[in-house]
Amino acid sequence: MDLVDTTNQMGKGMLSIYERYDRVRMSGYIQPQYQVISSEGAESFNGGNFSPASNNRFMLRRGRLRVDYAHLNKQGNATSYFVFQFDGTERGVVIRDFWGRFYENKFKVFALTTGMFARPFGYEVNLSSANRETPERGRMSQLLMKTERDIGAMLTINDRKAGSNWANWKLDIGVFNGQGMAGPVDYDSHKDFIGRVSLKPTKMKFLSGGILSAGVSGYAGGITSQSNVLYETRDKGGRFVMQRDSSLTNNRKIAPRQYAGADFQLVFPNRKGETEFRAEYMRGKQTSTFGTSETPGTYPATNGIKDPLYIRNFDGAYLYFLQHLGSEEHQVVFKYDWYDPNRQVSGQEITSEAGFSKADLLYKTLSMGYVYYANPSLKFMFFYDVVKNEKSGLEGFTSDVPDDIFTCRVQYNF
């Protein structure tokens, strides 16, 4: 989603490709993989849940085909940019990107993007699955922003003039439907606003030549309640419960989706390869349903009756350590992420009698992996995820559920 920036080497290279091939570029990749999980029928955020009688599977995780087109003016500046991308697997074919971008070239500062594209929130959400060093995004990213993309419009402010002191800073401000690709249509009139201020990779003298990039993101949105009933965690007599509120004013009330996040990426170049540290933290309010903290793609209903919405205070984070092993071909990756969908309760406070469910459980995941870059078009990944849920008073979750998973993936790209 970054701009075609002619002030840097990547931007110049992209434009030369477009000019050589009539300004059209095709690319794609496929990701066949094999997985083994600790128990049959286990739930997983690593490619989806397993079938009830299966603890291993072959699957085509992604199969992408993307077409980019850039239009240049007589001065060689990009005036518009168009992208569409499809994803095909054994489960069917869906769109992933369908967006266009208009560049303002008088001041070379503004650009407008419209269509279906990645939300400008955080780092992991916008990191392409073709380039990501782990098989999947973290649990928090998947629940809060399922499929990462949404339909809307975004204004980008980034000085593209050569030699500008502000070229490495970018501001994205967008308005979106809210439910993203998780649902077929927008189910209410309320729109979500997303903003992000980011620093592009910049060499820092005070970090011994380290290259720093960072960002701060905000999300102001919500879901229009179509029921008189809302649930929210409240203190009742010194004990937290999921409190039912059946006020008539709840119908058409905006139940909040409000997030704030910050991230950084710090790279230290080595003689051969790099050492990299990444971190991202998010917190806020999430509106979802009783059984999951995932943003609903369609408005929840049972037998035609609208279900109540549930409001929870959440937070979560991830930490990465990436290290090349003597060359750019070999890389080890360690990642730790956690997501607490309900910060107000923990452990034995989480019971069905108090109105809670597995959607309120804290999860922590430690991922360890090795990536082998055989050539620019071929990559192998071997990852083991240790997944831990907190022990609670819920039936089936009084101890850790066996759902550790091993993933072996091959990626072919062109």
C-alpha positions in Angstrom: 0.0 0.0 0.0 3.0 2.3 0.0 3.1 5.1 -2.6 5.1 4.9 -5.8 7.9 7.2 -4.6 10.3 8.2 -7.3 12.7 9.7 -4.7 13.9 6.3 -3.6 15.4 3.4 -5.5 12.4 1.1 -5.1 10.1 3.6 -6.6 12.4 4.3 -9.5 12.7 0.5 -10.1 8.9 0.0 -10.1 8.4 2.8 -12.6 11.1 1.4 -14.9 9.2 -2.0 -14.9 5.9 -0.3 -15.7 7.5 1.6 -18.6 9.2 -1.4 -20.0 6.0 -3.6 -19.9 3.6 -0.8 -20.9 3.1 0.1 -17.3 1.4 -3.1 -16.4 2.9 -5.6 -13.9 1.6 -9.1 -13.0 2.7 -11.0 -9.9 1.5 -13.8 -7.8 2.3 -16.6 -5.3 1.0 -19.9 -4.0 1.4 -21.3 -0.5 0.9 -25.1 -0.2 1.4 -26.4 3.3 1.2 -29.3 5.7 0.1 -28.9 9.3 -0.1 -31.1 12.4 -1.9 -30.0 15.6 -2.0 -31.4 19.1 -5.6 -32.8 19.1 -8.2 -33.7 16.6 -10.8 -31.0 15.8 -8.8 -28.3 17.5 -9.5 -24.6 16.9 -6.7 -22.7 15.3 -5.8 -19.3 14.1 -3.2 -20.8 11.9 -5.2 -21.4 8.7 -8.6 -22.2 10.3 -10.0 -24.9 12.6 -9.4 -28.6 12.0 -12.1 -31.1 11.1 -13.6 -33.0 14.1 -11.7 -36.2 13.2 -8.5 -34.7 11.9 -5.3 -33.5 13.5 -3.2 -33.0 10.3 -3.9 -31.7 6.8 -2.5 -30.6 3.5 -4.0 -27.3 2.3 -3.4 -24.5 -0.2 -3.3 -21.6 2.3 -3.2 -18.9 -0.4 -3.0 -18.6 -4.2 -2.8 -15.0 -5.3 -2.7 -13.3 -8.7 -2.2 -9.6 -8.7 -2.2 -7.0 -11.5 -0.8 -3.5 -11.1 -1.2 -0.6 -13.6 0.4 2.8 -13.4 -0.3 5.8 -15.6 2.5 8.3 -16.0 2.4 11.9 -17.3 4.9 13.4 -19.7 7.2 14.3 -16.9 7.3 10.7 -15.7 5.3 11.2 -12.6 2.6 8.7 -11.6 -0.9 10.2 -11.9 -3.0 7.1 -11.1 -2.5 3.6 -10.0 -4.8 0.6 -10.1 -4.5 -2.8 -8.4 -6.7 -5.9 -8.4 -5.8 -9.2 -6.7 -7.6 -12.5 -6.4 -7.1 -15.3 -3.9 -7.8 -18.9 -5.0 -7.7 -22.0 -2.8 -9.4 -25.4 -2.6 -12.2 -23.5 -0.8 -13.0 -21.2 -3.7 -11.9 -17.9 -5.3 -12.4 -14.4 -3.7 -11.1 -10.9 -4.3 -8.5 -9.5 -2.1 -7.6 -6.1 -3.5 -9.6 -3.8 -5.8 -8.5 -0.3 -5.5 -7.3 2.8 -7.4 -5.2 5.7 -6.4 -5.0 9.3 -7.7 -1.8 11.3 -7.3 -1.7 15.1 -7.0 1.4 16.3 -8.8 1.2 20.1 -8.3 2.5 20.0 -4.8 3.5 16.3 -4.9 2.0 15.8 -1.4 -1.4 14.3 -1.6 -2.9 11.0 -2.9 -6.4 9.6 -2.7 -7.1 5.8 -2.6 -10.6 4.3 -3.0 -11.9 0.8 -3.2 -11.1 -2.4 -1.3 -7.7 -2.2 0.3 -5.8 -2.8 3.5 -6.8 -0.7 6.5 -4.1 1.8 7.5 -3.8 0.5 11.1 -0.6 -0.9 12.5 2.3 -2.7 10.9 1.3 -6.4 10.9 -2.1 -5.8 9.3 -0.4 -4.1 6.3 2.5 -6.6 6.0 1.8 -8.8 2.9 1.5 -12.5 3.5 4.0 -12.9 0.6 6.7 -11.1 2.6 5.7 -12.0 6.2 8.3 -14.3 8.0 5.6 -16.2 10.0 2.8 -18.3 8.5 0.0 -16.0 9.9 -0.8 -12.7 11.5 -1.3 -12.8 15.3 -4.6 -13.7 16.9 -5.4 -10.1 17.8 -4.9 -8.8 14.2 -7.1 -11.6 12.9 -9.9 -11.0 15.4 -10.0 -7.2 15.2 -9.5 -6.8 11.5 -10.5 -10.1 9.8 -9.1 -10.3 6.2 -7.3 -7.0 6.9 -9.1 -5.2 4.1 -12.2 -2.9 4.0 -14.0 -0.8 1.5 -13.6 2.9 1.8 -11.5 6.0 0.9 -8.1 7.1 2.2 -6.2 10.4 1.9 -2.4 10.1 2.1 -0.1 13.0 2.9 3.5 12.3 2.0 6.0 14.8 0.5 7.3 13.1 -2.7 9.6 16.0 -3.8 13.2 15.0 -4.2 15.3 16.1 -1.2 12.4 16.9 1.0 13.0 16.7 4.8 9.6 15.2 5.2 9.8 12.5 2.6 10.1 9.7 5.3 7.0 10.8 7.1 3.5 9.7 6.0 0.0 10.4 7.2 -3.0 8.1 6.2 -6.6 9.1 7.1 -9.4 6.9 5.9 -13.2 6.2 6.3 -14.5 2.7 5.9 -17.6 0.5 6.1 -16.2 -1.2 9.1 -16.9 -5.0 8.8 -14.5 -5.4 5.9 -14.4 -8.5 3.7 -15.8 -10.6 6.6 -19.3 -9.7 5.3 -20.9 -9.2 1.9 -22.5 -5.8 2.6 -22.4 -3.0 5.1 -25.0 -3.7 7.7 -25.4 -0.2 9.2 -24.9 3.4 8.3 -22.1 4.1 10.7 -18.7 4.5 9.2 -15.3 3.9 10.9 -12.4 6.3 10.8 -8.8 5.1 10.8 -5.6 7.2 10.9 -1.9 6.4 11.0 1.2 8.5 11.2 4.3 6.6 10.2 8.1 7.0 9.8 9.5 5.1 6.8 12.8 3.2 7.3 15.4 5.8 8.4 19.0 5.3 9.3 19.7 6.5 12.9 23.2 7.5 14.0 22.3 7.3 17.7 21.3 3.6 17.1 24.8 2.7 15.7 23.5 2.8 12.2 20.3 1.0 12.9 17.4 1.5 10.6 14.2 2.6 12.4 10.6 2.6 11.2 7.6 3.3 13.4 4.0 4.3 13.5 1.1 5.4 15.7 -2.5 4.3 14.7 -6.0 5.2 15.8 -9.4 3.6 15.0 -12.7 5.3 15.8 -15.7 3.2 14.8 -18.6 1.2 16.0 -21.5 -1.0 15.3 -25.1 0.3 15.4 -27.1 -1.9 17.8 -30.2 -3.4 16.3 -31.4 -4.7 19.7 -32.5 -3.2 23.0 -29.9 -5.4 24.8 -26.2 -4.7 25.2 -23.7 -6.5 27.4 -20.7 -5.0 29.1 -18.3 -6.1 31.9 -19.3 -4.3 35.1 -18.4 -4.4 38.8 -21.3 -5.9 40.7 -20.8 -6.0 44.5 -17.0 -6.4 44.2 -17.3 -9.0 41.5 -17.1 -8.5 37.7 -19.9 -9.8 35.6 -21.1 -9.5 32.1 -23.9 -7.0 32.8 -27.1 -7.0 30.8 -28.5 -3.6 29.8 -32.0 -3.7 28.2 -32.7 0.0 28.0 -34.9 1.0 25.1 -32.3 3.6 24.1 -29.9 0.9 23.3 -31.6 0.3 19.9 -29.7 2.3 17.3 -27.0 3.1 19.8 -23.4 3.0 18.5 -21.5 0.2 20.3 -17.8 1.2 20.2 -14.9 -0.1 18.2 -12.1 2.2 19.4 -8.5 1.1 19.2 -5.1 2.8 19.7 -1.8 1.2 18.7 1.9 1.9 18.4 4.6 -0.1 16.6 8.3 0.0 15.7 10.8 -2.0 13.6 14.5 -1.7 14.2 17.0 -3.3 11.8 20.7 -3.7 12.2 22.5 -4.6 8.9 25.2 -7.3 9.3 27.9 -8.3 6.9 25.5 -10.9 5.5 21.9 -10.3 6.4 20.2 -8.4 9.2 19.2 -8.5 12.8 15.7 -7.2 13.4 13.4 -6.4 16.3 9.7 -5.6 16.0 7.0 -4.7 18.5 3.4 -3.6 18.4 0.9 -2.9 21.1 -2.9 -2.2 20.8 -5.6 -1.5 23.3 -9.2 -0.2 23.3 -12.8 -1.3 23.2 -14.2 -4.0 20.9 -17.8 -4.8 20.1 -18.6 -8.3 19.1 -20.8 -11.3 20.3 -21.1 -13.7 23.2 -19.0 -16.5 21.7 -16.2 -14.5 20.0 -14.4 -11.2 20.2 -14.1 -11.2 16.4 -15.6 -8.2 14.5 -18.8 -9.6 13.0 -19.0 -9.7 9.2 -22.8 -9.8 9.2 -25.1 -8.6 12.0 -25.5 -11.5 14.4 -29.0 -13.0 14.5 -30.6 -16.3 15.7 -33.7 -17.5 13.9 -34.3 -14.1 12.5 -34.0 -12.3 15.9 -31.2 -9.9 16.4 -28.6 -11.0 18.9 -27.3 -8.6 21.6 -23.8 -7.1 21.2 -21.0 -7.5 23.7 -18.6 -4.7 24.6 -15.1 -5.6 26.0 -12.0 -3.7 26.9 -9.0 -5.5 25.3 -5.3 -5.2 24.8 -2.5 -7.2 23.2 0.9 -7.1 21.7 3.5 -9.0 19.7 7.3 -9.1 19.8 9.6 -10.3 16.9 13.2 -11.3 16.8 14.6 -12.1 13.3 18.2 -13.2 12.6 19.9 -14.2 9.4 22.4 -17.1 9.8 25.5 -16.1 8.0 23.7 -15.3 4.8 20.4 -13.9 3.5 19.2 -17.4 2.6 18.8 -18.7 6.1 16.8 -17.0 8.8 15.5 -17.9 12.3 12.4 -16.2 13.7 11.0 -16.0 17.2 7.7 -14.3 17.9 5.7 -13.9 21.1 2.2 -12.5 21.0 -0.7 -12.2 23.4 -4.2 -11.0 23.2 -6.5 -10.4 26.2 -10.0 -9.7 24.9 -11.3 -8.7 28.3 -8.8 -6.9 30.5 -11.2 -6.6 33.4 -11.4 -10.3 34.3 -8.9 -13.2 34.4 -8.5 -16.8 35.6 -11.2 -18.1 37.9 -13.2 -14.9 37.5 -14.2 -16.1 34.1 -17.2 -18.3 34.6 -20.4 -19.0 32.7 -22.4 -18.1 35.8 -21.0 -14.5 35.6 -22.0 -14.4 31.9 -18.5 -15.0 30.4 -17.4 -17.3 27.6 -14.3 -18.5 25.8 -14.3 -15.1 24.0 -13.0 -13.6 27.3 -10.0 -15.8 27.6 -6.4 -14.5 27.4 -4.2 -16.3 24.8 -0.4 -16.3 24.5 1.5 -17.8 21.6 5.2 -18.5 21.3 6.3 -19.1 17.6 9.7 -20.5 16.6 10.6 -21.0 13.0 13.2 -21.3 10.3 12.9 -19.7 6.8 15.0 -20.8 3.9 15.1 -18.5 0.9 16.2 -20.9 -1.9 16.0 -18.2 -4.6 13.9 -15.0 -5.2 10.9 -17.2 -6.3 11.1 -20.0 -3.8 10.8 -20.0 0.0 10.5 -22.7 2.7 9.0 -22.2 6.2 9.1 -24.5 9.2 7.2 -23.2 12.3 6.1 -24.5 15.6 3.5 -22.5 17.6 3.1 -23.1 21.4 -0.4 -21.8 22.1 -1.5 -21.2 25.8 -4.9 -20.1 27.0 -5.4 -18.9 30.6 -7.0 -21.4 33.1 -10.5 -20.3 33.9 -13.7 -21.4 35.5 -15.3 -22.3 32.2 -16.0 -25.9 31.3 -13.4 -27.2 28.9 -11.0 -24.4 29.7 -10.0 -25.2 33.3 -6.6 -26.1 31.9 -4.6 -25.4 28.7 -6.4 -26.8 25.6 -4.0 -28.9 23.4 -3.7 -26.8 20.3 0.0 -26.4 19.6 0.6 -26.6 15.8 3.5 -27.3 13.4 3.4 -25.8 9.9 5.6 -26.7 6.9 5.0 -24.4 3.9 6.5 -23.9 0.5 5.9 -20.5 -1.3 6.3 -20.1 -5.0 6.1 -16.6 -6.4 6.7 -14.7 -9.6 
